[in-house]
Amino acid sequence: NLKTISKAIQTTQRLRGSVGRVFSQLRDGMEGGETVAERSKAFLDQLRENLLAVNKEYDELEKLSGAVTKQSDQLPTGSSGLLSLDPVQDKTPLYGQLLQSYKWSNKVHEHAGYTAQLLNQNSLKRSSMMTGLSTKRRKPQSTSHSLPGQYVDAVVANLQRHFPNMNITMTRPFGQSAVLQV
């Protein structure tokens, strides 16, 4: 396969040279010869030779391209892979977008796995057990906070002063308990 690819590259280089000669001849125009008819005939003969060389190199490159196997990173997209066979691919790039979203989804899944692994390694200890103390000396920890209403009002006023573009409303639907809406 490597020999075929090398031969295809050489053929491509020869094809580029042939095409370059055609354009050089077109740029230079009709040269030599005494009469316009002779110059025109010589020009057309040379152009025909150059175009035949381009055609020969192009045919050879086409034959080589059939021998080179396409190596692509086909993703397991199931029957949605048939979208790549859509003849109107230029107008609706659905397959390309699907492939891009599939790659993005795989990348997100991979990052989520790394994140889960890191979080499991650095797990926080949130228990009320204190090592080294007996259970008799342990005090029960509070599970709720009971603060005076004036303190909550002062904290909300301080937040509104620090963040004037943030709208904070406080209601007390059940008497002393405050509900904040941001």
Protein Blocks (a to p, Z undefined) as FASTA:
>chain_A
ZZmmmmmmmmmmmmmmmmmmmmmmmmnopgejjblmlmmmmmmmmmmmmmmmmmmmmmmm
mmmmmmpccddddddebjmlmmmmpmklmmmcmlmmmmmmmmmmmmmmmmmmmmmmmmmm
mcccfbfbdghiafklpccddfbdcddfklmmmmmmmmmmmmmmbccddddfeojaccdd
ZZ
